[in-house]
Amino acid sequence: MEVGVSLNMLQQEGRSDASVMQNHLAIGDLVEPLGFDSIFALEHHFTGYSMSPQPTQTLAYFAGRTKRVKLGTAVIVLPWHDPVRVAEMIAHLDILCGGRCLFGFGRGAARTEYAGFRVPMDEARPRFAEAAEVVMKALANVVFEHDGEFFKIPKMSIRPRPISKPETRFYASSVSPESAELIAKMGFGMLVIMQNEWSKAAEDVVKFREMTASVGHTPRPPIVSTNISCAESRDEATDLAAEYLGNKWDSIENHYKFSDGELANVKGYESYGKMAKTYSKMKDPGFRKSANEFYVSIQVAGTPKDCIEQIAELRRLTGTEHLVGEFSFGGMPHERAERNLRLFAEKALPTLKHDPSFCVPITPAGELDTSEPGHEDVFAPA
């Protein structure tokens, strides 16, 4: 099984952006020496929710500092970009890292970001679909052209040409059934952000596999992204997760503004409207505590043995062969984040990489061993 590390550079009160970024780059520098398999970079803009506006640039930095690990985006938000430029960045990174790259795409859910890029948010879904088509054409063909609704592209060729076939390693995150159907038709793999009960995530994976197969593509195991809190004692790990994952709620609301319910009125984002009720109640201490406990429960948190067992269950449910963990989250002090990463690497990673039970591909079970009660929709995105 492959295990990676995601870098989410949340701004911190009283600290310079540069110092926060340097801490996360230092975490990235530990990934390969500690035996992990990948580094993933996010894309966000304008609020400090994640100070990573250009994920391929971050990954180019690590391309020159590593030799083995895969480099992935989680995600490039296609509606904000000229797809020809995206294809160029992908091809360029493909050469710089020697073909070690993976690419996750999404359409974004923050009105602040759409407003900043002057892109109508109600065009997000068709822009995503058309941009993805252009990117794949540009990478797969020496000469290509495109005549679509949003992009009119004359015959051209991107240079330099990629050295591998990065378009065969595309993944996408989805929240709505419509988005899942769209990315299945494109032949993309599924990127799962753990933001709801594992049973729901597993159900989504199974449905996505069925949709993918129904349109003639071979389903791939999903990449699963989660927060990881690993400590010598279960209580310490849970307390650590509760404190720093709890810090994320205000940054999520500041960035996405879910509580005002306006997303329900945006074409293609109607399903997000149900988040308004949840986020509007986050100022109530009791509700916030309950929501935080739920969020911690759907991440990976505990002793190294606990983490292994939880990841085994996630793998059983989803069939994942590549787990990406965020070890420094919610403004966690760098020293504590590094201890989290190192302990997991020392006592959990060897089992995940070498134990026979984690080395054989499996079909996702798609259901829990026991039923669990439902919970109000939280949606804590990457």
C-alpha positions as CSV (number, residue, x, y, z in Angstrom):
1,M,0.0,0.0,0.0
2,E,1.2,3.5,-0.8
3,V,1.0,6.2,1.9
4,G,1.6,9.9,1.1
5,V,1.6,13.2,2.9
6,S,-0.5,16.2,2.0
7,L,0.7,19.8,2.7
8,N,-2.1,22.2,3.8
9,M,-0.6,25.6,4.7
10,L,-3.2,27.3,6.8
11,Q,-2.3,30.8,7.8
12,Q,-1.6,31.4,11.5
13,E,-2.4,34.4,13.7
14,G,0.8,36.2,14.7
15,R,3.1,34.4,12.3
16,S,4.3,35.4,8.9
17,D,3.0,33.5,5.9
18,A,6.6,32.7,4.9
19,S,7.4,31.1,8.3
20,V,4.2,28.9,8.1
21,M,5.1,27.9,4.5
22,Q,8.7,27.0,5.6
23,N,7.4,24.7,8.3
24,H,5.3,22.8,5.8
25,L,8.1,22.6,3.3
26,A,10.2,21.1,6.1
27,I,7.5,18.5,6.6
28,G,7.7,17.8,2.8
29,D,11.4,17.3,3.1
30,L,10.9,14.5,5.6
31,V,8.5,12.5,3.4
32,E,11.0,10.6,1.3
33,P,13.6,10.0,4.0
34,L,10.9,8.6,6.3
35,G,9.8,6.1,3.7
36,F,6.5,7.7,2.5
37,D,5.4,7.3,-1.1
38,S,4.0,10.7,-2.2
39,I,3.7,14.4,-1.6
40,F,0.4,16.1,-2.4
41,A,-0.2,19.9,-2.7
42,L,-3.5,21.7,-2.6
43,E,-4.9,24.7,-4.5
44,H,-6.6,27.6,-2.6
45,H,-6.6,31.4,-2.9
46,F,-7.3,34.7,-1.2
47,T,-8.2,33.8,2.4
48,G,-5.2,31.9,3.9
49,Y,-7.3,28.8,4.2
50,S,-4.5,27.1,2.4
51,M,-1.6,29.2,1.2
52,S,-0.9,27.1,-1.9
53,P,-2.1,29.0,-5.0
54,Q,0.0,27.0,-7.5
55,P,0.3,23.3,-6.6
56,T,2.5,22.3,-9.6
57,Q,5.0,25.0,-8.5
58,T,5.2,23.5,-5.0
59,L,5.6,20.1,-6.5
60,A,8.3,21.3,-8.9
61,Y,10.2,22.4,-5.8
62,F,10.0,18.9,-4.4
63,A,10.8,17.4,-7.8
64,G,14.3,18.8,-7.4
65,R,14.6,17.6,-3.8
66,T,13.4,14.0,-4.2
67,K,14.2,11.0,-6.3
68,R,11.5,8.5,-5.6
69,V,8.2,9.8,-4.2
70,K,5.2,10.5,-6.4
71,L,4.0,14.1,-6.6
72,G,0.3,14.8,-6.7
73,T,-2.2,17.7,-6.8
74,A,-5.3,17.6,-4.6
75,V,-6.6,19.4,-6.5
76,I,-6.1,21.7,-9.5
77,V,-9.4,23.6,-9.8
78,L,-10.0,23.6,-13.5
79,P,-12.7,26.3,-13.9
80,W,-10.3,28.9,-12.6
81,H,-7.6,28.3,-15.3
82,D,-6.9,28.4,-19.0
83,P,-6.7,24.6,-19.7
84,V,-3.8,25.0,-22.2
85,R,-1.7,26.5,-19.4
86,V,-2.7,23.7,-17.1
87,A,-1.6,21.1,-19.7
88,E,1.7,23.0,-20.1
89,M,2.3,23.0,-16.3
90,I,1.5,19.3,-16.2
91,A,3.9,18.4,-19.0
92,H,6.6,20.6,-17.5
93,L,6.3,18.9,-14.1
94,D,6.2,15.5,-15.7
95,I,9.7,16.1,-17.1
96,L,11.0,17.8,-14.0
97,C,10.0,14.8,-11.8
98,G,10.8,12.1,-14.3
99,G,7.1,10.9,-14.7
100,R,6.4,10.6,-11.0
101,C,3.3,12.8,-11.0
102,L,-0.4,12.3,-10.3
103,F,-3.0,14.9,-10.9
104,G,-6.2,15.4,-9.0
105,F,-8.8,17.9,-10.3
106,G,-11.9,19.6,-8.9
107,R,-14.3,22.4,-9.5
108,G,-14.1,24.2,-6.2
109,A,-16.9,25.4,-3.8
110,A,-15.8,28.8,-2.6
111,R,-17.6,31.9,-3.9
112,T,-14.6,34.0,-2.8
113,E,-12.3,32.2,-5.1
114,Y,-14.7,32.3,-8.1
115,A,-15.2,36.0,-7.5
116,G,-11.5,36.6,-7.3
117,F,-10.9,35.0,-10.6
118,R,-14.0,36.7,-12.2
119,V,-15.5,33.3,-13.3
120,P,-19.3,32.8,-13.0
121,M,-19.7,30.1,-10.4
122,D,-22.9,28.8,-12.1
123,E,-20.6,27.8,-15.1
124,A,-18.4,25.7,-12.9
125,R,-19.6,22.2,-14.0
126,P,-19.5,22.8,-17.8
127,R,-16.2,24.7,-17.5
128,F,-14.7,21.8,-15.6
129,A,-15.9,19.3,-18.2
130,E,-14.6,21.3,-21.1
131,A,-11.3,22.3,-19.5
132,A,-10.6,18.6,-18.6
133,E,-11.3,17.6,-22.3
134,V,-8.8,20.3,-23.5
135,V,-6.1,19.2,-21.0
136,M,-6.4,15.6,-22.1
137,K,-6.3,16.5,-25.8
138,A,-3.2,18.7,-25.3
139,L,-1.3,16.0,-23.4
140,A,-2.3,13.1,-25.6
141,N,-1.8,14.7,-29.0
142,V,1.2,16.4,-30.5
143,V,-1.2,18.7,-32.4
144,F,-4.7,19.4,-31.1
145,E,-7.5,21.9,-31.5
146,H,-10.8,22.6,-29.8
147,D,-14.0,24.3,-30.6
148,G,-16.2,24.5,-27.5
149,E,-18.5,26.7,-25.5
150,F,-15.8,28.3,-23.4
151,F,-12.6,27.7,-25.3
152,K,-11.9,28.2,-29.0
153,I,-8.4,26.8,-29.6
154,P,-6.7,26.8,-33.0
155,K,-4.3,24.0,-34.0
156,M,-1.4,24.1,-31.6
157,S,1.0,22.0,-29.7
158,I,2.3,22.3,-26.2
159,R,6.0,22.2,-25.6
160,P,7.8,20.6,-23.9
161,R,6.0,17.3,-24.5
162,P,5.5,15.1,-21.4
163,I,7.7,12.1,-21.1
164,S,5.1,9.8,-19.7
165,K,1.3,9.7,-20.2
166,P,0.1,11.9,-17.2
167,E,-3.4,12.0,-18.7
168,T,-3.8,8.3,-17.7
169,R,-3.2,9.2,-14.1
170,F,-6.0,11.7,-13.6
171,Y,-8.2,11.7,-10.5
172,A,-11.0,14.0,-9.4
173,S,-12.9,14.7,-6.3
174,S,-16.7,14.9,-6.3
175,V,-19.5,15.7,-3.8
176,S,-22.6,15.5,-6.0
177,P,-23.8,12.5,-8.0
178,E,-23.8,14.6,-11.1
179,S,-20.1,15.4,-10.7
180,A,-19.3,11.7,-10.0
181,E,-21.0,10.7,-13.2
182,L,-19.1,13.3,-15.2
183,I,-15.7,12.2,-14.0
184,A,-16.5,8.5,-14.4
185,K,-17.3,9.2,-18.1
186,M,-13.9,10.9,-18.5
187,G,-12.2,7.8,-17.2
188,F,-10.7,9.6,-14.2
189,G,-10.0,7.8,-10.9
190,M,-11.7,8.9,-7.7
191,L,-10.1,11.1,-5.1
192,V,-12.0,10.7,-1.8
193,I,-11.7,13.4,0.9
194,M,-12.8,11.9,4.2
195,Q,-15.6,14.3,5.2
196,N,-18.5,12.0,6.0
197,E,-19.2,8.5,7.5
198,W,-17.0,5.9,6.1
199,S,-20.0,3.9,5.1
200,K,-21.1,6.8,2.8
201,A,-17.6,7.1,1.3
202,A,-17.6,3.4,0.6
203,E,-21.0,3.5,-1.0
204,D,-19.9,6.4,-3.2
205,V,-16.8,4.4,-4.2
206,V,-18.8,1.4,-5.2
207,K,-21.3,3.5,-7.2
208,F,-18.4,5.3,-8.9
209,R,-16.8,2.0,-9.9
210,E,-20.1,0.8,-11.4
211,M,-20.5,4.0,-13.3
212,T,-16.9,3.8,-14.6
213,A,-17.3,0.3,-15.8
214,S,-20.6,1.0,-17.4
215,V,-19.0,3.6,-19.8
216,G,-16.2,1.2,-20.8
217,H,-13.4,2.3,-18.5
218,T,-11.5,0.1,-16.0
219,P,-12.2,1.3,-12.4
220,R,-9.1,2.2,-10.5
221,P,-8.7,2.0,-6.7
222,P,-9.5,5.4,-5.2
223,I,-7.0,7.7,-3.6
224,V,-8.2,8.5,0.0
225,S,-7.2,11.7,1.7
226,T,-7.6,12.0,5.5
227,N,-6.1,13.8,8.6
228,I,-3.9,11.6,10.7
229,S,-3.2,12.1,14.4
230,C,-0.8,9.5,15.8
231,A,0.5,9.4,19.4
232,E,1.8,6.9,21.9
233,S,-1.5,6.9,23.7
234,R,-5.0,6.9,22.3
235,D,-6.1,9.8,24.5
236,E,-3.2,11.9,23.4
237,A,-3.9,11.3,19.8
238,T,-7.6,12.0,20.2
239,D,-7.0,15.2,22.2
240,L,-4.5,16.3,19.5
241,A,-7.0,15.7,16.7
242,A,-9.9,17.4,18.6
243,E,-7.9,20.5,19.3
244,Y,-6.4,21.1,15.9
245,L,-9.2,19.8,13.8
246,G,-11.5,21.9,15.9
247,N,-9.4,24.9,14.8
248,K,-10.4,24.3,11.2
249,W,-14.1,25.1,11.6
250,D,-13.7,28.9,11.6
251,S,-11.2,28.8,8.7
252,I,-13.7,26.7,6.7
253,E,-16.6,29.1,7.4
254,N,-14.4,32.1,6.6
255,H,-13.4,30.6,3.3
256,Y,-16.5,28.9,2.1
257,K,-19.3,30.9,3.9
258,F,-21.5,27.8,4.0
259,S,-23.7,29.2,6.8
260,D,-25.4,31.8,4.7
261,G,-27.0,29.1,2.5
262,E,-26.2,31.0,-0.8
263,L,-24.7,28.0,-2.5
264,A,-28.1,26.5,-2.7
265,N,-29.0,29.2,-5.2
266,V,-25.9,28.5,-7.5
267,K,-26.5,26.3,-10.4
268,G,-24.6,23.0,-10.0
269,Y,-24.1,23.6,-6.2
270,E,-27.7,23.0,-5.0
271,S,-26.7,20.0,-3.0
272,Y,-24.3,22.2,-0.9
273,G,-27.3,24.1,0.5
274,K,-27.9,21.6,3.2
275,M,-24.6,22.6,4.8
276,A,-26.1,26.0,5.8
277,K,-28.0,24.5,8.8
278,T,-25.0,22.8,10.1
279,Y,-22.6,25.7,9.8
280,S,-25.0,28.3,11.1
281,K,-25.1,26.3,14.4
282,M,-21.3,26.2,14.8
283,K,-21.4,29.1,17.2
284,D,-23.3,27.0,19.7
285,P,-20.6,25.3,21.9
286,G,-22.6,22.1,22.4
287,F,-23.2,21.6,18.7
288,R,-19.7,22.5,17.7
289,K,-18.3,20.0,20.2
290,S,-20.6,17.3,18.8
291,A,-19.6,18.2,15.2
292,N,-15.9,18.1,16.1
293,E,-16.2,14.7,17.8
294,F,-17.9,13.4,14.7
295,Y,-15.2,14.9,12.4
296,V,-12.4,13.4,14.5
297,S,-14.2,10.0,14.4
298,I,-14.0,9.9,10.6
299,Q,-10.3,10.6,10.4
300,V,-7.4,8.4,11.4
301,A,-6.5,9.0,15.1
302,G,-4.9,6.9,17.8
303,T,-1.9,4.9,18.6
304,P,0.2,3.5,15.7
305,K,-1.7,0.2,16.2
306,D,-5.0,2.0,16.1
307,C,-4.0,3.8,13.0
308,I,-3.1,0.6,11.3
309,E,-6.4,-1.0,12.2
310,Q,-8.4,2.1,11.1
311,I,-6.6,2.2,7.7
312,A,-7.2,-1.5,7.3
313,E,-10.9,-0.8,7.7
314,L,-10.8,2.1,5.3
315,R,-9.0,-0.1,2.8
316,R,-11.6,-2.9,3.3
317,L,-14.4,-0.5,2.6
318,T,-13.0,1.5,-0.3
319,G,-10.4,-0.8,-1.8
320,T,-7.8,2.1,-1.6
321,E,-4.2,1.3,-2.4
322,H,-3.0,4.9,-1.8
323,L,-3.8,6.8,1.4
324,V,-2.7,10.4,1.7
325,G,-2.4,11.8,5.2
326,E,-2.4,15.4,6.5
327,F,-0.2,15.3,9.6
328,S,0.1,19.1,10.2
329,F,-3.4,20.6,10.4
330,G,-5.3,23.4,12.1
331,G,-2.2,25.4,13.0
332,M,-0.6,22.6,14.9
333,P,2.9,23.6,16.1
334,H,5.6,22.4,13.8
335,E,7.4,20.3,16.5
336,R,4.2,18.5,17.3
337,A,3.4,17.9,13.7
338,E,6.8,16.4,13.1
339,R,6.4,14.1,16.1
340,N,3.1,13.0,14.6
341,L,4.7,12.2,11.2
342,R,7.8,10.5,12.6
343,L,5.9,8.2,15.0
344,F,3.5,7.1,12.2
345,A,6.5,6.5,9.9
346,E,8.4,4.5,12.5
347,K,5.6,2.3,13.9
348,A,2.7,2.3,11.4
349,L,4.2,2.8,8.0
350,P,6.3,-0.4,7.8
351,T,3.2,-2.6,8.3
352,L,1.2,-0.6,5.7
353,K,4.0,-1.0,3.2
354,H,5.1,-4.5,3.8
355,D,2.5,-6.6,5.6
356,P,1.0,-9.1,3.1
357,S,-2.6,-8.0,4.0
358,F,-1.9,-4.5,2.7
359,C,-0.1,-5.6,-0.4
360,V,-2.8,-7.4,-2.4
361,P,-5.5,-5.5,-4.4
362,I,-9.0,-6.0,-3.0
363,T,-12.5,-5.2,-4.1
364,P,-14.2,-2.6,-1.9
365,A,-16.7,-4.0,0.5
366,G,-18.8,-0.9,0.3
367,E,-20.4,-1.3,3.7
368,L,-19.5,-1.4,7.4
369,D,-19.5,-4.5,9.5
370,T,-22.0,-2.9,11.8
371,S,-24.5,-0.1,11.1
372,E,-23.8,3.3,12.4
373,P,-26.2,6.1,13.2
374,G,-26.4,9.0,10.7
375,H,-25.1,12.5,11.4
376,E,-26.0,15.9,10.2
377,D,-24.0,16.8,7.2
378,V,-20.7,18.4,8.1
379,F,-18.6,18.6,5.0
380,A,-15.1,19.7,6.1
381,P,-13.3,20.0,2.7
382,A,-9.6,19.9,2.0
